[in-house]
C-alpha cells in the first residue's frame, strides 16, 4: 500500500490505537422519520475531528513531539489537535481564520494551544500554517490531507457497522458532511466491503462546492465560493490532496444542500435534543430531502456559537 492509500486495514489499525482515547458515540433512530443519527456531536471535543488528529499525533516520535505541532483549522480540527497535544505533552499552534466561530477558538485555547489568527479565510490560514511548520520544524497535522488522519476519521464507519448492522439487514444510504473529504473517504474505506448495500454519500453546502465539483467533473477550477453557515466545510481543497482520489474510490455520490435546508436541519435536530452545528446539519438536510428509504446521517459536530441559534430561529437552550 502506498503512503497515501487508505483501506479497511488502515482504518482498523486506527480503531485499535484510538479505542482507549475516544468515545464510541451513540447511533440512534428517530421514530418519526426513520432517520438514523450517528452522534459525533457527543465526541470528547464536540466533533469527529478528534479521531483523525489524535490518530496522527499518536504516531509522532518523541523528537517530533518535542518540536511541537502546527495545524490550521476553522475550529474543530484545531480542538482535536490541541487535545492530542495536551495528552502527549507537546506544544501546539493552531492557525485560524479571523472570522472563526468564537466558541471553537475559545475551546482551542482552553485545551492549552496557542492560537494565531489570520485574515483571508481558511485558505490563508492553511498557507500560514504550512509556513510556520516549515519554519519551526514542527509537525504539520492536516485536517484531511494525510492517510492516518483519514483512517482516524474512518473509525466512525467502523462504529456504524458495529452498531447498525445487528439491527438491520436493509440497504441504506450513509450521508456524511464534506469539506476536505477526510470523513467521507474514511467512512467509505471502512464500509467498502458492504457495497452496494451501504451507499456512502457526501454532502456539501451549495455555497462551497469544491469537492462536489471535483467528484463530478474532475476539476475545481471556476468554483465560486459564497458565505455559508457551514463554516467548517468552507474553503478550497489542496490541489494534491489524497482525498481527491479517495472519494472517487470510496464514495458513491456527492450532493449539495442549500443554506435554507441547513437551517431547517438544525431546527429538526434541536427539536429532538440533538445539537448539530451547521457543518454537521448538512448530512441531516440531505436525509430530510429524501422521503423514504433507510437513511443514516453522521452529525459530525455540535460546537455551535450561541449567537447562531437566534439566526436560525431557535433559543440557545435545549
One Martini backbone bead per residue (centre of mass of N, CA, C, O) as a GRO file, in nm:
protein
  318
    1UNK     BB    1   0.096   0.036   0.023
    2UNK     BB    2   0.075   0.351  -0.005
    3UNK     BB    3   0.116   0.646   0.179
    4UNK     BB    4  -0.186   0.748   0.052
    5UNK     BB    5  -0.336   0.505   0.140
    6UNK     BB    6  -0.674   0.373   0.208
    7UNK     BB    7  -0.805   0.118   0.425
    8UNK     BB    8  -0.945  -0.101   0.632
    9UNK     BB    9  -0.684  -0.168   0.783
   10UNK     BB   10  -0.606   0.122   0.866
   11UNK     BB   11  -0.868   0.173   1.024
   12UNK     BB   12  -0.835  -0.057   1.229
   13UNK     BB   13  -0.572   0.048   1.350
   14UNK     BB   14  -0.695   0.310   1.451
   15UNK     BB   15  -0.903   0.181   1.638
   16UNK     BB   16  -0.696   0.054   1.831
   17UNK     BB   17  -0.553   0.326   1.908
   18UNK     BB   18  -0.834   0.485   2.004
   19UNK     BB   19  -1.008   0.326   2.211
   20UNK     BB   20  -0.886   0.474   2.485
   21UNK     BB   21  -0.962   0.798   2.376
   22UNK     BB   22  -1.253   0.755   2.263
   23UNK     BB   23  -1.577   0.771   2.175
   24UNK     BB   24  -1.862   0.584   2.148
   25UNK     BB   25  -2.109   0.685   1.968
   26UNK     BB   26  -2.424   0.728   1.907
   27UNK     BB   27  -2.698   0.532   1.760
   28UNK     BB   28  -2.997   0.667   1.631
   29UNK     BB   29  -3.363   0.660   1.604
   30UNK     BB   30  -3.612   0.822   1.438
   31UNK     BB   31  -3.945   0.735   1.448
   32UNK     BB   32  -4.074   0.932   1.240
   33UNK     BB   33  -3.849   0.918   0.990
   34UNK     BB   34  -3.608   0.685   1.018
   35UNK     BB   35  -3.358   0.833   1.105
   36UNK     BB   36  -3.023   0.797   1.141
   37UNK     BB   37  -2.790   0.890   1.416
   38UNK     BB   38  -2.457   0.999   1.435
   39UNK     BB   39  -2.313   1.129   1.749
   40UNK     BB   40  -2.038   1.335   1.717
   41UNK     BB   41  -2.129   1.567   1.913
   42UNK     BB   42  -2.032   1.362   2.166
   43UNK     BB   43  -1.759   1.409   2.153
   44UNK     BB   44  -1.512   1.530   2.342
   45UNK     BB   45  -1.482   1.800   2.136
   46UNK     BB   46  -1.760   1.794   1.955
   47UNK     BB   47  -1.595   1.606   1.737
   48UNK     BB   48  -1.454   1.392   1.496
   49UNK     BB   49  -1.163   1.526   1.468
   50UNK     BB   50  -1.013   1.376   1.694
   51UNK     BB   51  -0.949   1.111   1.551
   52UNK     BB   52  -0.741   1.205   1.336
   53UNK     BB   53  -0.551   1.376   1.509
   54UNK     BB   54  -0.475   1.155   1.718
   55UNK     BB   55  -0.375   0.935   1.532
   56UNK     BB   56  -0.139   1.102   1.421
   57UNK     BB   57  -0.002   1.188   1.696
   58UNK     BB   58   0.055   0.890   1.800
   59UNK     BB   59   0.294   0.868   1.559
   60UNK     BB   60   0.482   1.043   1.692
   61UNK     BB   61   0.777   1.123   1.788
   62UNK     BB   62   0.956   1.254   2.039
   63UNK     BB   63   1.099   1.458   1.854
   64UNK     BB   64   0.846   1.574   1.720
   65UNK     BB   65   0.704   1.663   1.981
   66UNK     BB   66   0.939   1.862   2.068
   67UNK     BB   67   0.875   2.060   1.807
   68UNK     BB   68   0.582   2.038   1.763
   69UNK     BB   69   0.252   2.167   1.658
   70UNK     BB   70   0.068   2.222   1.346
   71UNK     BB   71  -0.242   2.395   1.254
   72UNK     BB   72  -0.537   2.426   1.059
   73UNK     BB   73  -0.856   2.601   1.144
   74UNK     BB   74  -1.208   2.654   1.208
   75UNK     BB   75  -1.186   2.451   1.501
   76UNK     BB   76  -1.216   2.131   1.534
   77UNK     BB   77  -0.931   2.044   1.458
   78UNK     BB   78  -0.793   2.223   1.668
   79UNK     BB   79  -0.910   2.072   1.913
   80UNK     BB   80  -0.793   1.796   1.845
   81UNK     BB   81  -0.494   1.882   1.850
   82UNK     BB   82  -0.490   2.007   2.133
   83UNK     BB   83  -0.567   1.748   2.282
   84UNK     BB   84  -0.332   1.574   2.181
   85UNK     BB   85  -0.104   1.754   2.287
   86UNK     BB   86  -0.180   1.735   2.584
   87UNK     BB   87  -0.163   1.425   2.610
   88UNK     BB   88   0.158   1.435   2.488
   89UNK     BB   89   0.321   1.702   2.572
   90UNK     BB   90   0.269   1.927   2.349
   91UNK     BB   91   0.306   2.180   2.136
   92UNK     BB   92   0.051   2.415   2.004
   93UNK     BB   93  -0.043   2.554   1.681
   94UNK     BB   94  -0.329   2.747   1.574
   95UNK     BB   95  -0.463   2.835   1.264
   96UNK     BB   96  -0.704   3.097   1.216
   97UNK     BB   97  -0.960   3.249   1.116
   98UNK     BB   98  -1.089   3.555   1.207
   99UNK     BB   99  -1.403   3.425   1.160
  100UNK     BB  100  -1.415   3.228   1.367
  101UNK     BB  101  -1.567   3.052   1.593
  102UNK     BB  102  -1.551   3.142   1.918
  103UNK     BB  103  -1.601   2.871   2.064
  104UNK     BB  104  -1.369   2.718   1.919
  105UNK     BB  105  -1.135   2.902   2.000
  106UNK     BB  106  -1.175   2.872   2.305
  107UNK     BB  107  -1.130   2.563   2.303
  108UNK     BB  108  -0.837   2.569   2.216
  109UNK     BB  109  -0.726   2.735   2.450
  110UNK     BB  110  -0.833   2.550   2.684
  111UNK     BB  111  -0.623   2.314   2.574
  112UNK     BB  112  -0.332   2.494   2.537
  113UNK     BB  113  -0.323   2.644   2.276
  114UNK     BB  114  -0.203   2.834   2.026
  115UNK     BB  115  -0.337   3.128   1.869
  116UNK     BB  116  -0.356   3.216   1.516
  117UNK     BB  117  -0.461   3.490   1.334
  118UNK     BB  118  -0.614   3.530   1.002
  119UNK     BB  119  -0.664   3.670   0.711
  120UNK     BB  120  -0.869   3.515   0.438
  121UNK     BB  121  -0.938   3.253   0.553
  122UNK     BB  122  -0.861   2.923   0.527
  123UNK     BB  123  -0.641   2.937   0.309
  124UNK     BB  124  -0.459   3.133   0.473
  125UNK     BB  125  -0.424   2.949   0.720
  126UNK     BB  126  -0.290   2.712   0.575
  127UNK     BB  127  -0.048   2.865   0.462
  128UNK     BB  128   0.060   2.959   0.741
  129UNK     BB  129   0.094   2.680   0.863
  130UNK     BB  130   0.306   2.574   0.668
  131UNK     BB  131   0.515   2.792   0.729
  132UNK     BB  132   0.552   2.740   1.033
  133UNK     BB  133   0.639   2.445   1.015
  134UNK     BB  134   0.888   2.487   0.834
  135UNK     BB  135   1.035   2.700   1.018
  136UNK     BB  136   1.023   2.513   1.302
  137UNK     BB  137   0.980   2.184   1.260
  138UNK     BB  138   0.701   2.112   1.283
  139UNK     BB  139   0.420   1.933   1.293
  140UNK     BB  140   0.194   1.863   1.038
  141UNK     BB  141  -0.173   1.872   1.071
  142UNK     BB  142  -0.399   1.769   0.876
  143UNK     BB  143  -0.752   1.755   0.824
  144UNK     BB  144  -0.707   1.547   0.535
  145UNK     BB  145  -0.393   1.531   0.407
  146UNK     BB  146  -0.392   1.221   0.554
  147UNK     BB  147  -0.403   0.892   0.607
  148UNK     BB  148  -0.430   0.888   0.928
  149UNK     BB  149  -0.663   1.085   0.943
  150UNK     BB  150  -0.862   0.929   0.769
  151UNK     BB  151  -0.858   0.672   0.941
  152UNK     BB  152  -0.968   0.801   1.195
  153UNK     BB  153  -1.239   0.888   1.070
  154UNK     BB  154  -1.321   0.589   0.984
  155UNK     BB  155  -1.417   0.491   1.272
  156UNK     BB  156  -1.708   0.569   1.230
  157UNK     BB  157  -1.769   0.330   1.037
  158UNK     BB  158  -1.714   0.101   1.236
  159UNK     BB  159  -1.943   0.181   1.432
  160UNK     BB  160  -2.175   0.162   1.241
  161UNK     BB  161  -2.144  -0.137   1.184
  162UNK     BB  162  -2.171  -0.235   1.483
  163UNK     BB  163  -2.456  -0.086   1.544
  164UNK     BB  164  -2.640  -0.144   1.277
  165UNK     BB  165  -2.619  -0.434   1.160
  166UNK     BB  166  -2.783  -0.593   1.392
  167UNK     BB  167  -3.063  -0.419   1.317
  168UNK     BB  168  -3.001  -0.441   0.993
  169UNK     BB  169  -3.056  -0.561   0.635
  170UNK     BB  170  -3.076  -0.311   0.489
  171UNK     BB  171  -3.061  -0.080   0.275
  172UNK     BB  172  -2.833   0.211   0.270
  173UNK     BB  173  -2.772   0.558   0.347
  174UNK     BB  174  -2.465   0.741   0.397
  175UNK     BB  175  -2.430   1.057   0.546
  176UNK     BB  176  -2.164   1.305   0.487
  177UNK     BB  177  -1.968   1.548   0.541
  178UNK     BB  178  -1.791   1.801   0.325
  179UNK     BB  179  -1.468   1.928   0.272
  180UNK     BB  180  -1.183   1.760   0.236
  181UNK     BB  181  -1.287   1.430   0.274
  182UNK     BB  182  -1.201   1.251   0.525
  183UNK     BB  183  -1.464   1.129   0.636
  184UNK     BB  184  -1.595   1.000   0.379
  185UNK     BB  185  -1.346   0.831   0.303
  186UNK     BB  186  -1.320   0.669   0.565
  187UNK     BB  187  -1.602   0.546   0.563
  188UNK     BB  188  -1.574   0.414   0.285
  189UNK     BB  189  -1.340   0.226   0.364
  190UNK     BB  190  -1.486   0.078   0.600
  191UNK     BB  191  -1.754   0.005   0.391
  192UNK     BB  192  -1.662  -0.140   0.122
  193UNK     BB  193  -1.779  -0.442   0.181
  194UNK     BB  194  -2.102  -0.322   0.157
  195UNK     BB  195  -2.129  -0.321  -0.128
  196UNK     BB  196  -2.436  -0.181  -0.224
  197UNK     BB  197  -2.596  -0.161   0.051
  198UNK     BB  198  -2.385   0.069   0.132
  199UNK     BB  199  -2.416   0.403   0.076
  200UNK     BB  200  -2.188   0.675   0.016
  201UNK     BB  201  -2.263   1.024   0.099
  202UNK     BB  202  -2.185   1.341   0.012
  203UNK     BB  203  -2.206   1.671   0.181
  204UNK     BB  204  -2.272   2.007   0.066
  205UNK     BB  205  -2.260   2.331   0.029
  206UNK     BB  206  -2.346   2.536  -0.223
  207UNK     BB  207  -2.128   2.769  -0.124
  208UNK     BB  208  -1.900   2.503  -0.113
  209UNK     BB  209  -1.828   2.296  -0.403
  210UNK     BB  210  -1.548   2.162  -0.450
  211UNK     BB  211  -1.575   1.846  -0.421
  212UNK     BB  212  -1.816   1.821  -0.605
  213UNK     BB  213  -1.674   1.912  -0.863
  214UNK     BB  214  -1.450   1.696  -0.865
  215UNK     BB  215  -1.629   1.443  -0.864
  216UNK     BB  216  -1.796   1.527  -1.140
  217UNK     BB  217  -1.532   1.675  -1.321
  218UNK     BB  218  -1.215   1.687  -1.206
  219UNK     BB  219  -1.267   1.995  -1.101
  220UNK     BB  220  -1.213   2.337  -0.935
  221UNK     BB  221  -1.241   2.518  -1.159
  222UNK     BB  222  -1.458   2.798  -1.107
  223UNK     BB  223  -1.532   2.802  -0.825
  224UNK     BB  224  -1.786   2.944  -0.622
  225UNK     BB  225  -1.766   3.127  -0.323
  226UNK     BB  226  -1.979   3.150  -0.039
  227UNK     BB  227  -2.134   3.217   0.223
  228UNK     BB  228  -2.158   2.995   0.520
  229UNK     BB  229  -2.269   2.829   0.792
  230UNK     BB  230  -2.060   2.597   0.699
  231UNK     BB  231  -1.751   2.668   0.789
  232UNK     BB  232  -1.612   2.374   0.807
  233UNK     BB  233  -1.668   2.346   0.466
  234UNK     BB  234  -1.494   2.571   0.381
  235UNK     BB  235  -1.301   2.596   0.119
  236UNK     BB  236  -1.040   2.481  -0.028
  237UNK     BB  237  -0.865   2.219  -0.181
  238UNK     BB  238  -0.598   2.062  -0.212
  239UNK     BB  239  -0.470   1.971  -0.521
  240UNK     BB  240  -0.299   1.709  -0.373
  241UNK     BB  241  -0.506   1.556  -0.233
  242UNK     BB  242  -0.590   1.237  -0.135
  243UNK     BB  243  -0.909   1.277  -0.134
  244UNK     BB  244  -0.970   1.302  -0.437
  245UNK     BB  245  -0.933   0.988  -0.487
  246UNK     BB  246  -1.085   0.857  -0.249
  247UNK     BB  247  -1.376   0.949  -0.317
  248UNK     BB  248  -1.381   0.798  -0.594
  249UNK     BB  249  -1.345   0.512  -0.461
  250UNK     BB  250  -1.567   0.532  -0.189
  251UNK     BB  251  -1.783   0.720  -0.323
  252UNK     BB  252  -2.110   0.739  -0.467
  253UNK     BB  253  -2.181   1.047  -0.381
  254UNK     BB  254  -2.261   1.403  -0.447
  255UNK     BB  255  -2.418   1.670  -0.261
  256UNK     BB  256  -2.636   1.955  -0.234
  257UNK     BB  257  -2.711   2.224   0.001
  258UNK     BB  258  -2.886   2.464   0.143
  259UNK     BB  259  -2.920   2.708   0.375
  260UNK     BB  260  -3.215   2.641   0.441
  261UNK     BB  261  -3.167   2.337   0.496
  262UNK     BB  262  -2.971   2.376   0.729
  263UNK     BB  263  -3.162   2.521   0.919
  264UNK     BB  264  -3.381   2.300   0.927
  265UNK     BB  265  -3.194   2.078   1.042
  266UNK     BB  266  -3.130   2.218   1.309
  267UNK     BB  267  -3.421   2.219   1.407
  268UNK     BB  268  -3.476   1.920   1.396
  269UNK     BB  269  -3.259   1.846   1.600
  270UNK     BB  270  -3.350   2.021   1.842
  271UNK     BB  271  -3.633   1.878   1.868
  272UNK     BB  272  -3.432   1.608   1.949
  273UNK     BB  273  -3.180   1.690   2.128
  274UNK     BB  274  -2.981   1.783   1.886
  275UNK     BB  275  -2.659   1.913   1.840
  276UNK     BB  276  -2.614   2.091   1.529
  277UNK     BB  277  -2.402   2.201   1.337
  278UNK     BB  278  -2.397   2.313   1.023
  279UNK     BB  279  -2.182   2.102   0.916
  280UNK     BB  280  -2.369   1.862   1.023
  281UNK     BB  281  -2.658   1.934   0.895
  282UNK     BB  282  -2.618   1.846   0.599
  283UNK     BB  283  -2.687   1.545   0.636
  284UNK     BB  284  -2.975   1.590   0.731
  285UNK     BB  285  -3.075   1.748   0.487
  286UNK     BB  286  -3.049   1.510   0.291
  287UNK     BB  287  -3.242   1.317   0.440
  288UNK     BB  288  -3.496   1.510   0.438
  289UNK     BB  289  -3.530   1.507   0.126
  290UNK     BB  290  -3.597   1.228   0.182
  291UNK     BB  291  -3.899   1.011   0.211
  292UNK     BB  292  -3.726   0.743   0.181
  293UNK     BB  293  -3.561   0.512   0.322
  294UNK     BB  294  -3.255   0.427   0.447
  295UNK     BB  295  -3.109   0.665   0.677
  296UNK     BB  296  -2.774   0.806   0.752
  297UNK     BB  297  -2.647   1.049   0.980
  298UNK     BB  298  -2.360   1.246   1.027
  299UNK     BB  299  -2.308   1.415   1.325
  300UNK     BB  300  -2.002   1.578   1.345
  301UNK     BB  301  -2.115   1.834   1.527
  302UNK     BB  302  -2.175   2.074   1.836
  303UNK     BB  303  -2.025   2.366   1.781
  304UNK     BB  304  -2.219   2.629   1.878
  305UNK     BB  305  -2.283   2.942   1.846
  306UNK     BB  306  -2.512   3.099   2.034
  307UNK     BB  307  -2.589   3.328   1.821
  308UNK     BB  308  -2.699   3.131   1.593
  309UNK     BB  309  -2.981   3.051   1.696
  310UNK     BB  310  -3.125   3.313   1.620
  311UNK     BB  311  -3.079   3.291   1.312
  312UNK     BB  312  -3.251   2.999   1.313
  313UNK     BB  313  -3.490   3.026   1.533
  314UNK     BB  314  -3.347   2.969   1.825
  315UNK     BB  315  -3.277   2.874   2.121
  316UNK     BB  316  -2.998   2.816   2.321
  317UNK     BB  317  -3.178   2.619   2.466
  318UNK     BB  318  -3.295   2.287   2.499
   0.00000   0.00000   0.00000
